[in-house]
Amino acid sequence: MCGEVICDYAETSTSVFANARNQTDMRIGMAPAQPSVANIRSNGNHGFSITYGWQVYQNLSSGYEVFVHFVNDSQINIDAGIVFQEDHMPAKPTSQWVPGTAVEDGAWTVQIPSTVRDGTYSIHMGLYAYEQEHRCGYCTLQSCR
């Protein structure tokens, strides 16, 4: 614990990872909401449609945005492995999310940049309050193709 914030700290020869939310926190409901991929469908044009699901554990203030990073795990030391991203305001504002419920967010159309090669990418996602510079939930989902 860092005050009232759940945090981790790790240091390697090339990086320092501090105040990062642990996936275990998501599973036990200590984060305000846990993300998942509810549906994903190729659109055939080097892109896809994706719908996210959120299991809500706590009340959230307004203003949280969703960050979704598509990550190449073999390049995790370069820009955290982020190859492309799909950030957005959730369809239903987080201030209207009710603890104990599931919220569906999407479908969102994601266009894969033409510079991105075919491969397997992990999805890292969570909520972020840009005006407060506060990340309030982070989860790594299973690899998606």
VEXTOR-991501 format. One record per atom (N, C-alpha, C): x, y, z; atom name. Coordinates in nm, 2 decimals, padded with zeros to 4 digits, always signed. Each point is the difference from the previous one (the first is absolute). Layout:
N
[rec [X,Y,Z],CA],
...
REM end
This chain:
145
[rec [+00.08,-00.12,+00.00],N],
[rec [-00.08,+00.12,+00.00],CA],
[rec [+00.09,+00.12,+00.00],C],
[rec [-00.04,+00.10,-00.08],N],
[rec [+00.06,+00.13,+00.00],CA],
[rec [-00.11,+00.10,+00.05],C],
[rec [-00.01,+00.02,+00.13],N],
[rec [-00.11,+00.08,+00.05],CA],
[rec [-00.12,-00.09,-00.01],C],
[rec [-00.10,+00.05,-00.08],N],
[rec [-00.12,-00.07,-00.03],CA],
[rec [+00.00,-00.06,-00.14],C],
[rec [+00.11,+00.01,-00.07],N],
[rec [+00.01,-00.05,-00.14],CA],
[rec [+00.07,-00.14,+00.00],C],
[rec [-00.06,-00.09,-00.07],N],
[rec [+00.07,-00.13,-00.01],CA],
[rec [+00.11,+00.02,-00.11],C],
[rec [+00.12,-00.04,+00.03],N],
[rec [+00.11,+00.03,-00.09],CA],
[rec [+00.10,-00.11,+00.00],C],
[rec [+00.08,+00.00,-00.10],N],
[rec [+00.12,-00.10,-00.01],CA],
[rec [+00.12,+00.08,-00.04],C],
[rec [+00.11,-00.06,+00.02],N],
[rec [+00.13,+00.07,-00.04],CA],
[rec [+00.09,-00.11,-00.04],C],
[rec [+00.06,+00.02,-00.12],N],
[rec [+00.10,-00.09,-00.05],CA],
[rec [+00.10,+00.08,-00.08],C],
[rec [+00.13,-00.04,+00.01],N],
[rec [+00.10,+00.07,-00.07],CA],
[rec [+00.09,-00.10,-00.07],C],
[rec [+00.03,+00.02,-00.13],N],
[rec [+00.09,-00.08,-00.08],CA],
[rec [+00.12,+00.09,-00.04],C],
[rec [+00.09,-00.06,-00.08],N],
[rec [+00.11,+00.08,-00.05],CA],
[rec [-00.04,+00.11,-00.10],C],
[rec [-00.12,-00.02,-00.06],N],
[rec [-00.05,+00.09,-00.10],CA],
[rec [-00.12,+00.08,+00.03],C],
[rec [-00.06,-00.03,+00.12],N],
[rec [-00.13,+00.07,+00.03],CA],
[rec [-00.03,+00.00,+00.14],C],
[rec [-00.09,+00.09,+00.04],N],
[rec [-00.06,+00.00,+00.13],CA],
[rec [-00.15,+00.00,-00.02],C],
[rec [-00.07,-00.09,+00.07],N],
[rec [-00.15,-00.02,-00.01],CA],
[rec [-00.05,+00.03,+00.14],C],
[rec [-00.07,+00.11,+00.01],N],
[rec [-00.05,+00.04,+00.14],CA],
[rec [-00.15,+00.04,+00.00],C],
[rec [-00.07,-00.03,+00.11],N],
[rec [-00.14,+00.04,+00.02],CA],
[rec [-00.08,-00.06,-00.11],C],
[rec [+00.02,-00.12,-00.03],N],
[rec [-00.08,-00.07,-00.11],CA],
[rec [-00.10,-00.09,+00.07],C],
[rec [-00.12,+00.00,-00.05],N],
[rec [-00.10,-00.09,+00.05],CA],
[rec [+00.02,-00.15,-00.05],C],
[rec [-00.01,-00.09,+00.09],N],
[rec [+00.03,-00.14,-00.02],CA],
[rec [-00.13,-00.07,-00.05],C],
[rec [+00.01,-00.09,-00.09],N],
[rec [-00.12,-00.07,-00.05],CA],
[rec [-00.08,-00.07,+00.11],C],
[rec [+00.07,-00.05,+00.11],N],
[rec [-00.07,-00.07,+00.11],CA],
[rec [-00.10,+00.10,+00.06],C],
[rec [+00.03,+00.13,+00.01],N],
[rec [-00.09,+00.10,+00.05],CA],
[rec [-00.13,+00.00,-00.07],C],
[rec [+00.01,-00.02,-00.14],N],
[rec [-00.12,+00.00,-00.08],CA],
[rec [-00.09,-00.12,+00.04],C],
[rec [+00.06,-00.12,+00.02],N],
[rec [-00.08,-00.12,+00.02],CA],
[rec [-00.07,+00.01,+00.14],C],
[rec [+00.06,+00.07,+00.09],N],
[rec [-00.06,+00.00,+00.14],CA],
[rec [-00.09,+00.12,+00.02],C],
[rec [-00.02,+00.08,-00.11],N],
[rec [-00.09,+00.11,+00.01],CA],
[rec [+00.05,+00.12,+00.07],C],
[rec [+00.13,+00.02,+00.01],N],
[rec [+00.05,+00.12,+00.07],CA],
[rec [+00.01,+00.11,-00.10],C],
[rec [+00.01,-00.02,-00.13],N],
[rec [-00.01,+00.10,-00.10],CA],
[rec [-00.15,+00.04,-00.02],C],
[rec [-00.03,+00.12,-00.04],N],
[rec [-00.14,+00.04,-00.02],CA],
[rec [-00.07,-00.09,-00.10],C],
[rec [+00.06,-00.05,-00.11],N],
[rec [-00.06,-00.08,-00.10],CA],
[rec [+00.10,-00.09,-00.07],C],
[rec [-00.05,-00.11,-00.04],N],
[rec [+00.09,-00.09,-00.08],CA],
[rec [-00.05,-00.01,-00.14],C],
[rec [+00.10,+00.02,-00.10],N],
[rec [-00.04,-00.01,-00.14],CA],
[rec [+00.01,-00.14,-00.05],C],
[rec [-00.07,-00.01,-00.11],N],
[rec [+00.01,-00.13,-00.08],CA],
[rec [-00.04,+00.04,-00.15],C],
[rec [+00.03,-00.10,-00.09],N],
[rec [-00.05,+00.02,-00.13],CA],
[rec [-00.13,-00.09,-00.02],C],
[rec [-00.11,+00.07,-00.02],N],
[rec [-00.13,-00.07,-00.02],CA],
[rec [-00.02,-00.06,-00.14],C],
[rec [+00.06,+00.07,-00.10],N],
[rec [-00.02,-00.04,-00.14],CA],
[rec [+00.10,+00.06,-00.08],C],
[rec [+00.06,-00.07,-00.10],N],
[rec [+00.09,+00.05,-00.09],CA],
[rec [-00.03,-00.06,-00.14],C],
[rec [+00.00,+00.08,-00.11],N],
[rec [-00.04,-00.05,-00.13],CA],
[rec [+00.08,+00.08,-00.10],C],
[rec [+00.06,-00.08,-00.09],N],
[rec [+00.08,+00.06,-00.11],CA],
[rec [-00.09,+00.07,-00.10],C],
[rec [+00.04,+00.12,-00.05],N],
[rec [-00.08,+00.07,-00.10],CA],
[rec [+00.06,-00.02,-00.14],C],
[rec [+00.11,-00.08,-00.01],N],
[rec [+00.05,-00.03,-00.13],CA],
[rec [+00.09,+00.11,-00.06],C],
[rec [+00.01,+00.11,+00.06],N],
[rec [+00.07,+00.11,-00.06],CA],
[rec [+00.12,+00.04,+00.09],C],
[rec [+00.08,-00.10,+00.04],N],
[rec [+00.11,+00.03,+00.09],CA],
[rec [-00.05,+00.07,+00.13],C],
[rec [-00.12,-00.05,+00.05],N],
[rec [-00.05,+00.06,+00.12],CA],
[rec [-00.10,-00.10,+00.06],C],
[rec [-00.06,+00.05,+00.11],N],
[rec [-00.10,-00.09,+00.07],CA],
[rec [-00.09,+00.09,+00.08],C],
[rec [-00.11,-00.07,+00.04],N],
[rec [-00.10,+00.06,+00.09],CA],
[rec [+00.02,-00.07,+00.14],C],
[rec [+00.00,+00.08,+00.11],N],
[rec [+00.03,-00.06,+00.13],CA],
[rec [-00.10,+00.06,+00.10],C],
[rec [-00.05,-00.08,+00.08],N],
[rec [-00.09,+00.04,+00.11],CA],
[rec [+00.06,-00.04,+00.13],C],
[rec [+00.01,+00.09,+00.09],N],
[rec [+00.06,-00.03,+00.13],CA],
[rec [-00.10,-00.02,+00.11],C],
[rec [+00.03,-00.08,+00.10],N],
[rec [-00.09,-00.01,+00.11],CA],
[rec [+00.07,+00.05,+00.13],C],
[rec [-00.07,+00.05,+00.09],N],
[rec [+00.06,+00.05,+00.13],CA],
[rec [-00.09,-00.06,+00.11],C],
[rec [+00.07,-00.07,+00.10],N],
[rec [-00.07,-00.04,+00.12],CA],
[rec [+00.03,+00.11,+00.10],C],
[rec [-00.10,+00.06,+00.05],N],
[rec [+00.02,+00.12,+00.09],CA],
[rec [+00.00,-00.04,+00.14],C],
[rec [+00.10,+00.04,+00.08],N],
[rec [+00.01,-00.03,+00.14],CA],
[rec [-00.02,+00.12,+00.09],C],
[rec [+00.03,+00.12,-00.05],N],
[rec [-00.01,+00.12,+00.09],CA],
[rec [-00.06,+00.11,-00.09],C],
[rec [-00.06,+00.10,+00.07],N],
[rec [-00.04,+00.12,-00.06],CA],
[rec [+00.12,+00.07,-00.06],C],
[rec [-00.03,+00.06,-00.12],N],
[rec [+00.11,+00.08,-00.07],CA],
[rec [-00.05,+00.14,-00.02],C],
[rec [+00.09,+00.09,+00.00],N],
[rec [-00.03,+00.14,-00.03],CA],
[rec [-00.01,+00.01,-00.16],C],
[rec [-00.05,+00.12,-00.04],N],
[rec [-00.01,+00.02,-00.14],CA],
[rec [+00.14,+00.03,-00.06],C],
[rec [+00.02,+00.00,-00.12],N],
[rec [+00.12,+00.04,-00.07],CA],
[rec [+00.10,-00.11,-00.03],C],
[rec [-00.03,-00.12,+00.04],N],
[rec [+00.10,-00.11,-00.03],CA],
[rec [-00.02,-00.04,-00.15],C],
[rec [+00.12,-00.01,-00.06],N],
[rec [+00.00,-00.05,-00.14],CA],
[rec [+00.06,-00.14,+00.00],C],
[rec [-00.03,-00.07,-00.11],N],
[rec [+00.05,-00.14,-00.01],CA],
[rec [+00.13,+00.01,-00.09],C],
[rec [+00.11,-00.07,+00.06],N],
[rec [+00.11,-00.01,-00.09],CA],
[rec [+00.01,-00.15,-00.04],C],
[rec [+00.03,-00.02,-00.13],N],
[rec [+00.02,-00.14,-00.05],CA],
[rec [+00.13,+00.00,-00.08],C],
[rec [+00.10,-00.07,+00.05],N],
[rec [+00.13,-00.01,-00.07],CA],
[rec [+00.01,-00.14,-00.06],C],
[rec [+00.03,-00.01,-00.12],N],
[rec [+00.03,-00.13,-00.07],CA],
[rec [+00.15,-00.01,+00.00],C],
[rec [+00.05,-00.11,+00.07],N],
[rec [+00.14,-00.01,+00.04],CA],
[rec [+00.07,-00.12,-00.06],C],
[rec [+00.12,+00.02,-00.05],N],
[rec [+00.08,-00.11,-00.05],CA],
[rec [+00.09,-00.03,+00.12],C],
[rec [-00.03,-00.12,+00.06],N],
[rec [+00.07,-00.04,+00.12],CA],
[rec [+00.15,-00.02,-00.02],C],
[rec [+00.04,-00.03,-00.12],N],
[rec [+00.14,-00.02,-00.02],CA],
[rec [+00.08,+00.13,-00.01],C],
[rec [-00.07,+00.12,-00.01],N],
[rec [+00.06,+00.13,+00.00],CA],
[rec [-00.04,+00.08,+00.12],C],
[rec [-00.02,-00.06,+00.11],N],
[rec [-00.05,+00.07,+00.12],CA],
[rec [+00.09,+00.11,+00.05],C],
[rec [+00.13,-00.01,-00.03],N],
[rec [+00.10,+00.10,+00.04],CA],
[rec [+00.00,+00.13,-00.09],C],
[rec [-00.07,-00.01,-00.11],N],
[rec [-00.01,+00.12,-00.09],CA],
[rec [-00.14,+00.05,+00.01],C],
[rec [-00.01,+00.12,+00.05],N],
[rec [-00.13,+00.07,+00.02],CA],
[rec [-00.10,-00.09,+00.07],C],
[rec [+00.04,-00.08,+00.09],N],
[rec [-00.09,-00.09,+00.08],CA],
[rec [-00.06,-00.10,-00.10],C],
[rec [+00.06,-00.02,-00.12],N],
[rec [-00.05,-00.10,-00.09],CA],
[rec [-00.13,+00.05,-00.08],C],
[rec [-00.04,+00.12,+00.03],N],
[rec [-00.13,+00.05,-00.06],CA],
[rec [+00.03,+00.02,-00.15],C],
[rec [-00.08,-00.07,-00.08],N],
[rec [+00.01,+00.00,-00.15],CA],
[rec [-00.11,+00.10,-00.05],C],
[rec [-00.12,-00.01,+00.05],N],
[rec [-00.10,+00.10,-00.03],CA],
[rec [-00.10,+00.00,+00.11],C],
[rec [-00.09,+00.10,+00.00],N],
[rec [-00.10,+00.01,+00.11],CA],
[rec [-00.13,+00.05,-00.05],C],
[rec [-00.10,-00.02,+00.09],N],
[rec [-00.14,+00.04,-00.03],CA],
[rec [-00.05,+00.05,+00.13],C],
[rec [+00.02,+00.13,+00.03],N],
[rec [-00.05,+00.06,+00.12],CA],
[rec [-00.13,+00.07,-00.03],C],
[rec [-00.09,+00.01,+00.10],N],
[rec [-00.13,+00.06,-00.03],CA],
[rec [-00.07,+00.03,+00.14],C],
[rec [-00.10,+00.09,-00.01],N],
[rec [-00.09,+00.02,+00.11],CA],
[rec [-00.10,-00.12,+00.00],C],
[rec [-00.03,-00.06,+00.11],N],
[rec [-00.10,-00.11,+00.00],CA],
[rec [-00.13,+00.05,-00.05],C],
[rec [-00.08,-00.09,-00.07],N],
[rec [-00.13,+00.04,-00.05],CA],
[rec [-00.09,+00.05,+00.12],C],
[rec [+00.01,-00.07,+00.11],N],
[rec [-00.08,+00.04,+00.12],CA],
[rec [+00.10,+00.07,+00.10],C],
[rec [-00.01,+00.12,+00.04],N],
[rec [+00.10,+00.07,+00.08],CA],
[rec [+00.02,-00.09,+00.13],C],
[rec [+00.13,+00.00,+00.05],N],
[rec [+00.03,-00.08,+00.11],CA],
[rec [-00.08,+00.04,+00.13],C],
[rec [-00.04,+00.13,+00.00],N],
[rec [-00.08,+00.05,+00.12],CA],
[rec [-00.13,-00.07,+00.01],C],
[rec [-00.05,-00.07,-00.11],N],
[rec [-00.12,-00.07,+00.00],CA],
[rec [+00.01,-00.15,+00.02],C],
[rec [+00.12,-00.04,+00.01],N],
[rec [+00.03,-00.15,+00.03],CA],
[rec [-00.04,-00.03,+00.14],C],
[rec [-00.07,-00.11,+00.02],N],
[rec [-00.05,-00.04,+00.13],CA],
[rec [+00.08,-00.13,+00.05],C],
[rec [+00.05,+00.01,+00.12],N],
[rec [+00.08,-00.12,+00.06],CA],
[rec [-00.09,-00.12,-00.01],C],
[rec [+00.06,-00.11,-00.03],N],
[rec [-00.07,-00.13,-00.01],CA],
[rec [-00.07,-00.03,-00.13],C],
[rec [+00.02,+00.09,-00.10],N],
[rec [-00.06,-00.02,-00.13],CA],
[rec [+00.11,-00.01,-00.10],C],
[rec [-00.04,-00.05,-00.12],N],
[rec [+00.09,-00.01,-00.12],CA],
[rec [-00.04,+00.11,-00.10],C],
[rec [+00.10,+00.07,-00.05],N],
[rec [-00.03,+00.10,-00.10],CA],
[rec [+00.06,-00.04,-00.13],C],
[rec [-00.07,+00.01,-00.11],N],
[rec [+00.05,-00.03,-00.14],CA],
[rec [+00.04,+00.14,-00.06],C],
[rec [+00.11,+00.00,-00.07],N],
[rec [+00.06,+00.12,-00.06],CA],
[rec [+00.04,-00.03,-00.14],C],
[rec [-00.08,+00.05,-00.09],N],
[rec [+00.03,-00.02,-00.15],CA],
[rec [-00.12,-00.05,-00.07],C],
[rec [+00.01,-00.03,-00.12],N],
[rec [+00.12,-00.05,-00.07],CA],
[rec [+00.08,+00.13,-00.05],C],
[rec [+00.14,-00.02,+00.00],N],
[rec [+00.09,+00.10,-00.05],CA],
[rec [+00.07,-00.05,-00.12],C],
[rec [+00.02,+00.08,-00.10],N],
[rec [+00.07,-00.04,-00.12],CA],
[rec [+00.15,+00.04,+00.02],C],
[rec [+00.09,-00.10,-00.02],N],
[rec [+00.14,+00.02,+00.02],CA],
[rec [+00.06,-00.02,-00.14],C],
[rec [+00.07,+00.09,-00.05],N],
[rec [+00.08,-00.01,-00.13],CA],
[rec [+00.14,-00.03,+00.04],C],
[rec [+00.05,-00.11,-00.04],N],
[rec [+00.14,-00.03,+00.02],CA],
[rec [+00.09,+00.08,-00.09],C],
[rec [+00.10,+00.07,+00.05],N],
[rec [+00.09,+00.08,-00.09],CA],
[rec [+00.06,-00.09,-00.10],C],
[rec [+00.02,+00.05,-00.12],N],
[rec [+00.06,-00.08,-00.11],CA],
[rec [+00.14,-00.05,+00.03],C],
[rec [+00.07,+00.07,+00.09],N],
[rec [+00.13,-00.03,+00.03],CA],
[rec [+00.01,-00.12,+00.10],C],
[rec [-00.11,-00.04,+00.06],N],
[rec [+00.00,-00.11,+00.09],CA],
[rec [-00.01,-00.14,-00.07],C],
[rec [+00.10,-00.08,+00.03],N],
[rec [+00.00,-00.13,-00.06],CA],
[rec [-00.10,-00.10,+00.06],C],
[rec [-00.04,-00.10,-00.07],N],
[rec [-00.09,-00.10,+00.05],CA],
[rec [+00.08,-00.07,+00.12],C],
[rec [-00.08,-00.04,+00.10],N],
[rec [+00.06,-00.06,+00.11],CA],
[rec [-00.09,-00.01,+00.12],C],
[rec [+00.05,-00.04,+00.11],N],
[rec [-00.08,-00.01,+00.12],CA],
[rec [+00.03,+00.12,+00.10],C],
[rec [-00.10,+00.06,+00.04],N],
[rec [+00.02,+00.12,+00.09],CA],
[rec [-00.08,-00.02,+00.13],C],
[rec [+00.05,+00.04,+00.11],N],
[rec [-00.08,+00.00,+00.12],CA],
[rec [-00.07,+00.13,+00.01],C],
[rec [-00.11,+00.00,+00.08],N],
[rec [-00.08,+00.12,+00.02],CA],
[rec [+00.02,+00.04,+00.15],C],
[rec [+00.05,+00.12,+00.02],N],
[rec [+00.02,+00.06,+00.13],CA],
[rec [-00.10,+00.11,+00.01],C],
[rec [-00.09,+00.00,+00.10],N],
[rec [-00.10,+00.11,+00.01],CA],
[rec [-00.04,+00.03,+00.14],C],
[rec [-00.06,+00.12,+00.01],N],
[rec [-00.04,+00.04,+00.13],CA],
[rec [-00.07,+00.14,-00.01],C],
[rec [-00.01,+00.07,+00.11],N],
[rec [-00.06,+00.13,+00.00],CA],
[rec [+00.10,+00.10,+00.04],C],
[rec [-00.02,+00.12,-00.05],N],
[rec [+00.10,+00.11,+00.03],CA],
[rec [-00.07,+00.13,+00.00],C],
[rec [+00.03,+00.08,+00.11],N],
[rec [-00.06,+00.13,+00.01],CA],
[rec [+00.11,+00.10,-00.04],C],
[rec [-00.01,+00.05,-00.12],N],
[rec [+00.11,+00.08,-00.05],CA],
[rec [+00.02,+00.13,+00.07],C],
[rec [-00.11,+00.07,+00.04],N],
[rec [+00.01,+00.12,+00.08],CA],
[rec [+00.06,-00.02,+00.13],C],
[rec [+00.00,-00.12,+00.06],N],
[rec [+00.06,-00.03,+00.13],CA],
[rec [+00.13,-00.07,-00.01],C],
[rec [+00.03,-00.04,-00.13],N],
[rec [+00.12,-00.08,-00.02],CA],
[rec [+00.00,-00.13,+00.09],C],
[rec [-00.11,-00.07,+00.00],N],
[rec [-00.02,-00.11,+00.09],CA],
[rec [-00.05,-00.12,-00.08],C],
[rec [+00.07,-00.11,+00.01],N],
[rec [-00.05,-00.12,-00.06],CA],
[rec [-00.07,-00.08,+00.11],C],
[rec [-00.12,-00.04,-00.03],N],
[rec [-00.08,-00.07,+00.11],CA],
[rec [-00.04,-00.14,-00.03],C],
[rec [+00.08,-00.07,-00.07],N],
[rec [-00.03,-00.14,-00.03],CA],
[rec [+00.08,-00.04,-00.13],C],
[rec [+00.06,-00.11,+00.01],N],
[rec [+00.08,-00.05,-00.11],CA],
[rec [-00.01,-00.15,+00.00],C],
[rec [-00.01,-00.05,-00.12],N],
[rec [-00.01,-00.15,-00.01],CA],
[rec [+00.06,-00.04,-00.13],C],
[rec [+00.07,-00.11,+00.00],N],
[rec [+00.06,-00.06,-00.12],CA],
[rec [-00.10,-00.12,-00.04],C],
[rec [-00.05,+00.01,-00.11],N],
[rec [-00.09,-00.10,-00.05],CA],
[rec [+00.07,-00.11,-00.08],C],
[rec [-00.06,-00.11,-00.03],N],
[rec [+00.06,-00.10,-00.08],CA],
[rec [+00.04,+00.05,-00.13],C],
[rec [+00.10,-00.06,-00.06],N],
[rec [+00.05,+00.04,-00.13],CA],
[rec [-00.11,-00.02,-00.10],C],
[rec [-00.01,+00.10,-00.09],N],
[rec [-00.10,-00.01,-00.11],CA],
[rec [+00.07,+00.02,-00.13],C],
[rec [-00.06,-00.07,-00.10],N],
[rec [+00.06,+00.02,-00.14],CA],
[rec [-00.08,+00.09,-00.08],C],
REM end
